Amino acid sequence: MGGTLLRLRVMADRSDTTLTAEQAANGPAPSGLVAGIKAFAAGHGGAKAVIEYVGKRGARIVLVGSDGVWGDQFADDTVVARQACAKAGVTVENAWERELMDQMRPSNDLWRSMARRTMAR
């Protein structure tokens, strides 16, 4: 997992300083992750991604295919997730835009699993 790099930033006029924390990636994105993203995009006529930070687990890459099918992959952190998407040639959206959400088409299996979870409560 990538570490944290602390930087002291000084304003141009030297009037103020700010301490910021930045993610430092350990290295290149894992080839298996890149291959998985490429395979999804190839199988669904292209794809877009949204990266979600999920705490200690790392980052979730939600892939939305051009055909509306969606899936996900996990990376060690958001930096690795962005690197993997870039290497796979998949555009990363900064947030869940309405157009992207409207494009998603959940499968019947997903609807059934969501119904079971709701009924189990």
Residue, then its C-alpha position, 0 to 999 in steps of 0.5 A: m500500500g502507498g504511504t503518506l508524504l507530508r509537504l510543507r507548502v509556502m505561499a508565494d508571498r511567504s505570508d502563510t504555510t500549509l502542511t498537506a498530506e499526499q498519497a505516495a504510490n509504492g510503484p506501478a499498478p498491478s498488471g492483474l488489475v490493469a488486465g481486469i479493467k481492460a477486459f471489462a472495457a473490451g467486453h462491454g464496448g468501452a467503459k468509464a470508471v468512478i473511484e471510491y475510497v473505502g478506508k483501510r481496504g483501499a479503493r473501489i473502482v466501479l466500472v460502467g460499460s457502454d452497454g450499461v453493465w457494471g462491475d468493480q475492482f479493488a486497488d490498494d489506494t486511490v493513486v493505484a486505482r487511477q494509475a490502473c485506469a489510465k494504463a487500461g485506457v478507461t476514463v475516470e469520472n470525478a463523481w457520480e454524474r446523472e448521465l453515468m448513473d442513468q447509463m447503468r443497467p442492473s442485472n436481474d440477479l442484482w435486483r433479486s439480491m437487493a430484494r433479499r437483503t431488504m426482506a431480511r431486515 
